[in-house]
Amino acid sequence: MTAFLSTADSYRQGARTLPGRYYTAAEVLRLEQDRIFARQWIAVGRAMDIPHAGDVRQVHVEGESLILVRDQSDTLRAFYNVCRHRGTRLCTEPQGRRSETIQCPYHAWTYALDGRLIGAPHMNEVEGFDKRDFPLHAVALAEWEGFLFVNLDPGPEPFAEAFAPLIGRLARFNLPELVTVRRIEYDVRANWKLILQNYSECLHCPTIHPELTRKLPYLSGANDLVEGRVLGGYMQIAAPHASATLSGQSCGLPLGELPADDRQRAYYYTIFPSMMLSLHPDYAVYYMVRPVSERESRVVCEWLVHPASPGSPGYNIADAEEFWDRTNRQDWHICEESQIGMGSRAYRPGPYSPRESIPAAWDREYLRAMREPAEG
């Protein structure tokens, strides 16, 4: 994946890339797991993935298996996938349906969909045992514009405070109603940070992405969020093109009631630490990025369209899918080449240019989360 112009207004003279150890050292990843992935809001999917009461989905965050479930009152909840009896995993399938309960397959402890323990065979014979003392371990869950985020911290900063710049900002794109029409998972032999940093600038676009540059000139945009957990802005779709597709034509219906400016723009944002979001007039793409090791990452990518778009005249989501799949693979390749270079004894932090102000800002947020001083 790629992104857009980094304007000079947020550029800080002397900003440098991170030292190589941040991309190659196992001990750095262990710190990231504790200080970032176990304490920040992590994107895990969309509310539309769990549409009905009783729907259950298993997700994995920071080595933990979690259950996402919609209960009988239509409330979405998240729990550790761990029975309170002897720790057995409750759900083994990636997704499924439950009528009204979740039952442990080992000794039949049974939980309501809101996490309450409602059945524990023979525990009535144990003096002082009270089912109310043994609900499922809950995990903080937040929904924003139809996207779901979890936080393993027992006392997390409220999502609305952590991501205040996002609240209400993208409502015009109708994101909660969009439907997923394609999903691709990529294994990338590069550190997770390289992927998000690459997404955050388009200085590389003329050399890496010739097809993209024709539709989205790399000097055509501006950033509107330049500090903090959410970073990014827009690029202009060059006339006569109508969208970021192989053909340059729209591939579906507009996502919502978009003003004239948005009908010729594409927006790109990183949502620290695990999500990248691309918004085009006729489709959206979002990415969930996870570290597999200090040198490997998994990227899950989904294409979203207006619910009335499939089957409408001119609908051709493959035009967008193939455009970004090609662009993504170009990015993953160059990230992998960067990963190799980061491991060289010759590598030293290099200076960011004014066109790389957003990756520099991303580094500052990363170091803040890691509780380390800014580099350079």
C-alpha positions as CSV (number, residue, x, y, z in Angstrom):
1,M,0.0,0.0,0.0
2,T,1.0,3.6,-0.3
3,A,-0.2,7.1,0.5
4,F,0.3,10.7,-0.3
5,L,2.2,13.9,-0.2
6,S,3.7,14.9,3.2
7,T,3.5,18.6,3.2
8,A,6.3,20.7,4.8
9,D,4.2,22.5,7.4
10,S,4.6,19.7,10.0
11,Y,8.3,18.9,9.0
12,R,10.8,19.1,11.8
13,Q,14.3,19.9,10.9
14,G,16.6,17.2,11.9
15,A,14.0,14.4,12.0
16,R,15.7,11.0,11.3
17,T,14.6,7.5,10.8
18,L,14.7,5.0,13.7
19,P,17.8,3.0,14.4
20,G,18.0,-0.5,13.0
21,R,17.4,-2.3,16.3
22,Y,13.8,-1.2,16.2
23,Y,13.3,-3.4,13.1
24,T,15.5,-6.3,13.9
25,A,15.7,-6.9,17.6
26,A,13.5,-9.5,19.3
27,E,13.7,-7.5,22.6
28,V,12.2,-4.5,20.9
29,L,9.2,-6.6,19.7
30,R,8.7,-7.9,23.3
31,L,8.6,-4.3,24.5
32,E,6.1,-3.4,21.7
33,Q,3.9,-6.3,22.7
34,D,3.8,-5.1,26.3
35,R,3.7,-1.3,25.7
36,I,1.7,-1.0,22.5
37,F,-0.3,-4.1,21.4
38,A,-1.4,-5.0,25.0
39,R,-2.3,-1.3,25.9
40,Q,-3.6,0.4,22.7
41,W,-6.8,0.1,20.8
42,I,-6.3,-2.6,18.2
43,A,-8.5,-3.0,15.1
44,V,-10.1,-6.5,14.9
45,G,-12.7,-6.2,12.2
46,R,-16.2,-4.8,11.6
47,A,-19.5,-4.9,13.4
48,M,-21.0,-6.2,10.2
49,D,-19.0,-9.4,10.7
50,I,-21.2,-10.1,13.7
51,P,-24.6,-9.0,12.5
52,H,-27.1,-11.1,14.6
53,A,-27.7,-12.0,18.2
54,G,-25.8,-15.2,18.9
55,D,-23.1,-14.5,16.2
56,V,-19.6,-15.3,17.6
57,R,-16.2,-14.6,16.0
58,Q,-12.8,-15.5,17.3
59,V,-9.9,-13.0,16.9
60,H,-6.3,-13.0,18.0
61,V,-4.6,-10.1,19.6
62,E,-1.1,-10.2,21.2
63,G,-1.1,-14.0,21.6
64,E,-4.6,-14.0,23.1
65,S,-7.7,-15.6,21.7
66,L,-10.7,-13.4,22.1
67,I,-14.4,-14.0,21.5
68,L,-16.5,-11.3,19.9
69,V,-20.2,-11.9,20.4
70,R,-23.4,-10.0,19.8
71,D,-25.7,-10.8,22.8
72,Q,-29.5,-11.1,23.0
73,S,-29.8,-7.3,23.6
74,D,-27.9,-6.6,20.4
75,T,-24.9,-5.4,22.3
76,L,-21.4,-6.3,21.0
77,R,-19.1,-7.7,23.6
78,A,-15.5,-9.1,23.8
79,F,-14.2,-11.8,26.2
80,Y,-11.1,-13.8,26.7
81,N,-11.7,-17.2,25.1
82,V,-11.0,-18.9,28.5
83,C,-13.3,-20.9,30.7
84,R,-13.3,-19.7,34.3
85,H,-13.3,-23.4,35.5
86,R,-10.0,-24.8,34.2
87,G,-9.0,-22.4,31.5
88,T,-10.2,-24.5,28.5
89,R,-10.8,-22.6,25.2
90,L,-14.5,-22.1,24.8
91,C,-14.7,-21.5,21.0
92,T,-12.4,-23.3,18.6
93,E,-14.0,-22.3,15.3
94,P,-13.2,-18.9,13.6
95,Q,-16.8,-18.0,13.7
96,G,-20.2,-19.5,14.4
97,R,-23.7,-19.1,16.0
98,R,-24.9,-19.7,19.5
99,S,-28.6,-19.8,20.4
100,E,-28.3,-18.2,23.8
101,T,-25.3,-19.6,25.5
102,I,-21.6,-20.5,25.2
103,Q,-20.7,-23.8,26.8
104,C,-17.2,-25.1,27.7
105,P,-16.6,-28.4,25.9
106,Y,-14.6,-29.8,28.9
107,H,-16.9,-29.7,31.9
108,A,-19.9,-27.9,30.6
109,W,-19.6,-24.6,32.4
110,T,-22.2,-22.5,30.6
111,Y,-22.2,-18.7,30.0
112,A,-24.9,-16.3,28.8
113,L,-23.9,-14.3,25.8
114,D,-23.3,-11.3,28.1
115,G,-20.7,-13.3,29.9
116,R,-22.6,-14.3,33.0
117,L,-21.9,-17.8,34.3
118,I,-25.3,-19.5,34.4
119,G,-24.4,-23.2,34.7
120,A,-21.6,-25.0,36.6
121,P,-22.3,-28.8,37.1
122,H,-21.9,-29.9,40.8
123,M,-20.6,-26.5,41.9
124,N,-23.7,-26.2,44.1
125,E,-22.1,-28.8,46.3
126,V,-19.2,-26.4,46.9
127,E,-19.8,-24.2,50.0
128,G,-19.8,-20.5,49.3
129,F,-19.6,-20.9,45.5
130,D,-21.5,-18.1,43.7
131,K,-21.9,-18.1,39.9
132,R,-21.9,-14.3,40.0
133,D,-18.2,-14.4,41.0
134,F,-17.2,-16.2,37.8
135,P,-18.3,-14.3,34.6
136,L,-16.1,-14.5,31.5
137,H,-13.2,-12.1,31.6
138,A,-14.3,-9.1,29.6
139,V,-12.1,-7.1,27.2
140,A,-12.7,-3.4,26.4
141,L,-14.5,-3.1,23.0
142,A,-15.2,0.0,21.0
143,E,-17.0,0.6,17.7
144,W,-16.1,3.5,15.4
145,E,-17.9,4.0,12.1
146,G,-18.6,0.2,12.0
147,F,-15.0,-0.8,12.8
148,L,-14.3,-2.8,16.0
149,F,-11.4,-2.2,18.3
150,V,-10.3,-4.1,21.4
151,N,-7.9,-3.1,24.2
152,L,-6.3,-5.6,26.6
153,D,-5.5,-3.0,29.1
154,P,-7.8,-3.5,32.2
155,G,-8.2,0.3,32.4
156,P,-7.8,1.7,28.9
157,E,-8.1,5.3,27.9
158,P,-11.6,5.7,26.4
159,F,-11.6,5.2,22.7
160,A,-13.4,8.5,22.1
161,E,-10.6,10.4,23.9
162,A,-7.8,8.4,22.4
163,F,-9.1,9.0,18.9
164,A,-10.9,12.3,19.3
165,P,-9.8,13.6,15.9
166,L,-11.7,10.7,14.2
167,I,-15.1,11.1,15.9
168,G,-17.6,12.3,13.3
169,R,-14.9,13.2,10.8
170,L,-15.7,10.6,8.2
171,A,-19.4,10.2,8.7
172,R,-20.1,11.3,5.1
173,F,-18.5,8.1,3.8
174,N,-21.3,5.8,5.1
175,L,-18.7,3.4,6.5
176,P,-20.9,1.4,8.9
177,E,-23.2,0.4,6.0
178,L,-20.5,-0.6,3.5
179,V,-20.3,-4.3,2.6
180,T,-17.1,-6.3,2.2
181,V,-16.6,-7.7,-1.3
182,R,-13.0,-8.9,-1.2
183,R,-10.5,-10.0,1.4
184,I,-6.8,-10.8,0.9
185,E,-4.2,-11.7,3.6
186,Y,-0.6,-10.9,2.9
187,D,2.5,-12.3,4.6
188,V,5.2,-9.7,4.4
189,R,8.9,-10.4,5.4
190,A,9.3,-7.0,7.0
191,N,8.8,-5.4,10.4
192,W,5.2,-4.1,11.0
193,K,6.5,-0.5,11.4
194,L,8.0,-0.4,7.9
195,I,4.5,-1.2,6.5
196,L,2.8,1.7,8.3
197,Q,5.7,4.1,7.6
198,N,5.6,3.2,3.9
199,Y,1.9,3.9,3.8
200,S,2.4,7.3,5.2
201,E,4.3,8.9,2.4
202,C,4.3,9.1,-1.4
203,L,7.8,10.2,-2.1
204,H,8.4,6.7,-3.3
205,C,5.4,6.6,-5.6
206,P,7.1,7.8,-8.9
207,T,9.7,5.0,-8.7
208,I,7.6,2.2,-7.1
209,H,4.1,2.9,-8.4
210,P,3.9,4.2,-12.0
211,E,0.2,3.1,-12.3
212,L,-0.8,4.9,-9.1
213,T,1.1,8.1,-9.9
214,R,-0.9,8.5,-13.1
215,K,-4.2,8.5,-11.2
216,L,-2.9,10.1,-8.0
217,P,-0.1,12.6,-8.6
218,Y,2.2,12.4,-5.6
219,L,2.4,16.2,-5.2
220,S,-1.4,16.6,-5.4
221,G,-2.6,16.4,-1.9
222,A,-2.4,17.8,1.6
223,N,-2.4,16.4,5.2
224,D,-5.1,17.3,7.6
225,L,-4.0,15.3,10.6
226,V,-0.3,15.7,11.3
227,E,0.3,14.7,15.0
228,G,-1.0,12.0,17.3
229,R,-2.5,8.6,16.8
230,V,-4.3,9.4,13.5
231,L,-2.2,10.7,10.7
232,G,-2.9,11.5,7.0
233,G,-4.9,13.5,4.5
234,Y,-5.9,13.4,0.9
235,M,-4.6,13.1,-2.7
236,Q,-6.3,14.6,-5.7
237,I,-7.6,12.1,-8.4
238,A,-6.2,13.5,-11.6
239,A,-8.6,14.3,-14.4
240,P,-9.9,12.7,-16.5
241,H,-9.8,9.8,-14.0
242,A,-12.7,9.3,-11.7
243,S,-11.2,6.9,-9.2
244,A,-8.1,5.0,-8.2
245,T,-8.6,1.9,-10.4
246,L,-6.7,0.3,-13.2
247,S,-9.0,1.9,-15.8
248,G,-9.3,5.2,-13.9
249,Q,-13.1,4.8,-14.1
250,S,-15.5,4.5,-11.1
251,C,-16.1,0.9,-10.1
252,G,-19.3,1.4,-8.2
253,L,-21.8,3.8,-6.6
254,P,-20.6,6.7,-4.4
255,L,-20.1,5.6,-0.8
256,G,-22.4,8.3,0.4
257,E,-23.6,11.9,-0.2
258,L,-20.2,13.3,-0.9
259,P,-19.5,16.9,-1.6
260,A,-17.9,17.9,-4.9
261,D,-14.4,18.0,-3.5
262,D,-14.6,14.5,-2.1
263,R,-15.7,13.1,-5.5
264,Q,-12.2,13.9,-6.8
265,R,-10.2,13.0,-3.7
266,A,-8.8,9.9,-2.1
267,Y,-8.1,9.9,1.7
268,Y,-5.5,7.9,3.5
269,Y,-5.0,7.6,7.2
270,T,-3.0,5.5,9.7
271,I,-4.8,4.7,12.9
272,F,-2.0,3.8,15.4
273,P,-0.9,1.2,15.8
274,S,-2.7,-1.4,13.7
275,M,-4.9,0.0,11.0
276,M,-4.6,1.8,7.7
277,L,-7.7,3.2,6.0
278,S,-8.2,4.3,2.4
279,L,-11.3,6.1,1.2
280,H,-12.2,6.7,-2.4
281,P,-15.4,8.1,-3.9
282,D,-16.7,4.7,-4.9
283,Y,-15.0,2.2,-2.5
284,A,-12.9,1.9,0.7
285,V,-10.0,-0.3,1.7
286,Y,-8.8,-1.1,5.2
287,Y,-5.8,-2.9,6.4
288,M,-5.1,-4.6,9.8
289,V,-1.4,-5.0,10.4
290,R,0.1,-7.4,13.0
291,P,3.6,-8.3,13.8
292,V,4.4,-12.0,13.4
293,S,8.1,-11.6,14.4
294,E,10.5,-8.7,14.5
295,R,11.1,-9.4,10.7
296,E,7.6,-10.6,9.6
297,S,4.1,-9.2,9.5
298,R,0.6,-10.2,8.5
299,V,-1.6,-7.7,6.7
300,V,-5.3,-8.4,6.3
301,C,-7.0,-6.2,3.6
302,E,-10.7,-5.8,2.8
303,W,-12.4,-3.9,0.0
304,L,-15.7,-2.2,0.9
305,V,-18.5,-0.8,-1.3
306,H,-22.0,0.8,-1.0
307,P,-24.5,-2.0,-0.2
308,A,-26.4,-1.2,-3.4
309,S,-23.2,-1.2,-5.5
310,P,-22.9,-4.9,-6.4
311,G,-25.2,-5.6,-9.3
312,S,-25.6,-1.9,-10.2
313,P,-24.8,-0.7,-13.7
314,G,-21.0,-0.4,-14.3
315,Y,-20.1,-2.2,-11.1
316,N,-16.6,-3.6,-11.4
317,I,-14.8,-3.9,-8.1
318,A,-12.1,-6.0,-9.7
319,D,-10.9,-2.8,-11.3
320,A,-10.1,-1.4,-7.8
321,E,-9.0,-4.8,-6.3
322,E,-6.4,-5.4,-9.0
323,F,-5.2,-1.9,-8.8
324,W,-4.4,-2.1,-5.1
325,D,-3.3,-5.7,-5.0
326,R,-0.7,-4.7,-7.6
327,T,0.2,-1.6,-5.6
328,N,0.3,-3.5,-2.3
329,R,2.7,-6.1,-3.6
330,Q,5.0,-3.4,-4.9
331,D,5.0,-1.9,-1.4
332,W,5.5,-5.2,0.4
333,H,8.5,-5.9,-1.9
334,I,10.2,-2.6,-1.2
335,C,9.4,-3.0,2.6
336,E,11.1,-6.4,2.4
337,E,14.1,-4.8,0.7
338,S,14.2,-2.1,3.5
339,Q,14.0,-4.9,6.1
340,I,17.2,-6.5,4.7
341,G,19.0,-3.2,4.7
342,M,18.0,-2.4,8.3
343,G,19.9,-5.5,9.4
344,S,23.2,-4.3,7.8
345,R,26.0,-3.2,10.1
346,A,26.3,-0.2,7.8
347,Y,22.8,1.1,8.4
348,R,22.5,4.4,10.4
349,P,19.4,6.6,10.8
350,G,19.0,8.8,7.8
351,P,17.3,12.3,7.5
352,Y,13.7,12.6,6.7
353,S,12.8,15.0,3.9
354,P,9.9,17.6,4.2
355,R,7.9,15.1,2.0
356,E,8.2,12.5,4.8
357,S,6.7,14.6,7.6
358,I,4.0,12.0,8.3
359,P,6.3,9.0,8.8
360,A,8.4,11.3,11.0
361,A,5.2,12.1,13.0
362,W,4.3,8.4,13.1
363,D,7.8,7.7,14.6
364,R,7.2,10.3,17.3
365,E,3.9,8.7,18.3
366,Y,5.5,5.3,18.3
367,L,8.3,6.4,20.6
368,R,5.7,8.1,22.9
369,A,3.8,4.9,23.2
370,M,7.1,3.0,23.8
371,R,7.9,5.7,26.5
372,E,11.3,6.4,24.8
373,P,12.8,9.8,23.8
374,A,12.5,10.9,20.2
375,E,15.4,9.9,18.0
376,G,17.5,12.4,16.1
